[in-house]
Amino acid sequence: MTGIQQKWDKRYREPVGNYPEPAWVLQQNQHLLPGHGNVVDLACGLGANALLMASLGLQVQAWDISGEALAKLSIEAERRQLDLSIEQRDVSIMPPAPESFDVIVISQFLDRPLCQHIVNALKPDGLVFYQTFCRDKPDNKGPQNPEFLLADNELLDLFASLRIRVYREEALLGDTRQGWRNQAMLVAQKS
């Protein structure tokens, strides 16, 4: 067991109050999802994104390094009577195979070298839904280590080879008490 796995297992051993909601990028843009296809929720944690996509009838895989998180996801999927495939997997070491998915969803996880693997793993016309924390944020939500925070417009650079369909990053512009802050979101499509 790696130190990273131990860290996340410890976090997910804590009781879950209300089950988490899917990432905003997926909630707000689920109308862009295909009617059928193979999808994966990478570094899924408790799998809220996977649960939403399974409820829409997609063939869903949920991958995470934490066995504790995946055990809770399995219980929740059974409770909701949803079918999905759950796999304990360090996606940084074992990324998805080339042209294997119609949709890839990543939220609150940043591994820059993985981004090219994500692009390669999309089938033609496949979509990536990505949401994670930025360096330019008005409060202390999310990680503090800059290694896990996006620079300004970095998500656009990481997926520059794809066609951008949705992008939002408000940073510190204007009245920071309003709007959607702290994170960037992107939906992009492979040609």
TORVEXVO-163120 format. One record per residue (C-alpha): x, y, z; residue in one letter. Coordinates in Angstrom, 2 decimals, decimal comma, always signed. Layout:
<atoms>
       u       v       w pamar
       X       Y       Z     a
...
</atoms>
This chain:
<atoms>
       u       v       w pamar
   +0,00   +0,00   +0,00     m
   +1,41   +3,38   -1,00     t
   +1,50   +6,49   +1,16     g
   -0,97   +8,18   -1,17     i
   -3,38   +5,28   -0,91     q
   -3,07   +5,31   +2,90     q
   -3,77   +9,06   +2,97     k
   -6,97   +8,72   +0,93     w
   -8,13   +5,55   +2,71     d
   -7,79   +7,38   +6,03     k
   -9,83  +10,31   +4,70     r
  -12,59   +8,06   +3,35     y
  -12,84   +6,04   +6,57     r
  -14,63   +9,05   +8,04     e
  -18,42   +8,74   +8,01     p
  -20,19  +10,24   +5,00     v
  -22,97  +12,66   +5,92     g
  -24,93  +13,59   +2,83     n
  -23,55  +11,80   -0,19     y
  -21,58  +14,30   -2,31     p
  -23,08  +15,93   -5,37     e
  -21,58  +15,43   -8,84     p
  -19,09  +18,02  -10,06     a
  -20,67  +21,23  -11,23     w
  -19,12  +20,84  -14,70     v
  -21,04  +17,58  -15,11     l
  -24,28  +18,75  -13,49     q
  -24,48  +21,90  -15,59     q
  -23,42  +20,25  -18,85     n
  -24,91  +16,76  -18,66     q
  -26,98  +17,63  -21,74     h
  -23,71  +17,26  -23,72     l
  -23,31  +13,60  -22,72     l
  -23,98  +11,00  -25,41     p
  -27,08   +8,83  -25,15     g
  -24,93   +5,73  -24,78     h
  -21,27   +4,84  -24,49     g
  -18,40   +3,82  -22,27     n
  -17,44   +6,39  -19,66     v
  -14,99   +6,57  -16,78     v
  -14,87   +8,69  -13,64     d
  -11,10   +8,98  -12,97     l
   -9,89   +9,44   -9,40     a
  -13,58   +9,19   -8,55     c
  -13,45   +9,30   -4,76     g
  -16,99   +8,50   -3,60     l
  -18,10   +8,43   -7,24     g
  -20,83  +11,06   -7,38     a
  -20,02  +11,66  -11,07     n
  -20,13   +7,93  -11,79     a
  -23,51   +7,60  -10,06     l
  -25,00  +10,44  -12,12     l
  -23,75   +8,98  -15,40     m
  -24,97   +5,48  -14,48     a
  -28,41   +6,94  -13,69     s
  -28,45   +8,25  -17,28     l
  -27,89   +4,74  -18,67     g
  -24,22   +5,04  -19,62     l
  -21,78   +2,14  -19,16     q
  -19,72   +3,53  -16,27     v
  -16,38   +2,62  -14,81     q
  -15,22   +4,29  -11,58     a
  -11,50   +4,23  -10,76     w
   -9,81   +5,39   -7,58     d
   -6,73   +4,59   -5,51     i
   -8,77   +4,34   -2,29     s
  -10,40   +1,01   -1,52     g
  -12,30   +2,74   +1,31     e
  -13,90   +5,22   -1,11     a
  -14,76   +2,48   -3,58     l
  -16,37   +0,33   -0,89     a
  -18,68   +3,23   -0,01     k
  -19,39   +3,84   -3,69     l
  -20,31   +0,19   -4,16     s
  -22,81   +0,37   -1,28     i
  -24,31   +3,60   -2,64     e
  -24,61   +2,21   -6,19     a
  -26,39   -0,86   -4,84     e
  -28,70   +1,31   -2,73     r
  -29,62   +3,33   -5,83     r
  -29,86   +0,14   -7,93     q
  -27,27   +1,41  -10,41     l
  -24,90   -0,77  -12,40     d
  -21,30   +0,38  -12,65     l
  -17,86   -1,18  -12,72     s
  -15,58   -0,22   -9,83     i
  -11,82   -0,64   -9,95     e
   -9,12   +0,23   -7,44     q
   -6,45   +1,78   -9,60     r
   -3,77   +4,46   -9,38     d
   -4,61   +6,35  -12,57     v
   -1,25   +8,13  -12,53     s
   +0,53   +4,79  -12,87     i
   -2,14   +2,96  -14,88     m
   -3,87   +5,50  -17,15     p
   -6,69   +4,46  -19,45     p
   -5,81   +2,74  -22,73     a
   -5,84   +4,73  -26,00     p
   -9,26   +5,28  -27,60     e
  -11,09   +3,39  -24,86     s
  -13,75   +5,87  -23,67     f
  -16,50   +8,07  -25,07     d
  -16,42  +10,28  -21,96     v
  -13,83  +10,86  -19,25     i
  -14,73  +12,84  -16,12     v
  -12,17  +14,21  -13,65     i
  -12,97  +16,47  -10,72     s
  -10,83  +17,83   -7,92     q
   -7,76  +15,94   -9,10     f
   -4,75  +17,27  -10,98     l
   -1,95  +15,19  -12,44     d
   -0,54  +17,15  -15,36     r
   +1,29  +14,23  -17,07     p
   -1,99  +12,27  -17,03     l
   -3,70  +14,86  -19,25     c
   -2,10  +13,62  -22,47     q
   -3,15  +10,07  -21,56     h
   -6,69  +11,36  -21,09     i
   -6,66  +12,91  -24,56     v
   -5,31   +9,68  -26,03     n
   -7,91   +7,60  -24,17     a
  -10,82   +9,42  -25,80     l
  -12,45   +7,81  -28,80     k
  -13,06  +10,09  -31,81     p
  -15,67  +12,72  -30,83     d
  -15,16  +11,73  -27,18     g
  -15,60  +14,28  -24,42     l
  -13,60  +15,20  -21,34     v
  -15,36  +16,93  -18,43     f
  -12,73  +18,43  -16,10     y
  -13,05  +20,55  -12,97     q
  -10,42  +21,35  -10,37     t
   -9,00  +24,08   -8,15     f
   -7,06  +27,16   -9,29     c
   -4,22  +29,13   -7,74     r
   -6,14  +32,40   -8,19     d
   -8,98  +31,82   -5,75     k
  -10,60  +34,13   -3,21     p
  -10,57  +31,69   -0,28     d
   -8,76  +28,66   +1,11     n
  -11,02  +25,92   -0,29     k
   -9,22  +22,97   -1,82     g
   -5,52  +22,13   -1,77     p
   -2,90  +24,68   -0,81     q
   +0,06  +23,07   -2,59     n
   +0,59  +24,84   -5,95     p
   +1,46  +21,48   -7,51     e
   -2,24  +20,60   -7,24     f
   -3,59  +23,99   -8,35     l
   -4,11  +25,23  -11,90     l
   -2,31  +28,32  -13,12     a
   -4,39  +30,91  -14,97     d
   -5,88  +29,28  -18,12     n
   -3,73  +26,18  -17,61     e
   -6,63  +23,81  -18,23     l
   -6,96  +25,31  -21,71     l
   -3,27  +24,64  -22,34     d
   -3,41  +21,07  -21,02     l
   -6,22  +20,22  -23,46     f
   -5,22  +22,51  -26,34     a
   -5,41  +19,64  -28,86     s
   -9,16  +19,25  -28,20     l
  -12,07  +21,42  -29,30     r
  -13,23  +23,50  -26,33     i
  -16,98  +23,29  -25,83     r
  -17,31  +24,85  -22,35     v
  -14,80  +26,77  -20,28     y
  -15,19  +28,80  -17,11     r
  -12,60  +30,30  -14,80     e
  -13,50  +33,49  -12,96     e
  -10,36  +33,76  -10,78     a
  -10,25  +37,01   -8,81     l
  -12,08  +39,19  -11,35     l
  -14,78  +41,55  -10,12     g
  -16,82  +40,95   -6,96     d
  -15,29  +37,74   -5,61     t
  -18,25  +37,25   -3,24     r
  -20,37  +36,33   -6,25     q
  -20,12  +33,92   -9,14     g
  -18,41  +30,58   -9,45     w
  -15,00  +30,83   -7,80     r
  -11,98  +28,72   -6,76     n
  -12,11  +26,25   -9,68     q
  -11,86  +26,06  -13,44     a
  -14,07  +23,84  -15,57     m
  -13,75  +22,56  -19,08     l
  -15,69  +20,35  -21,48     v
  -13,65  +19,52  -24,57     a
  -14,10  +17,18  -27,53     q
  -11,64  +15,08  -29,50     k
  -11,73  +15,48  -33,29     s
</atoms>
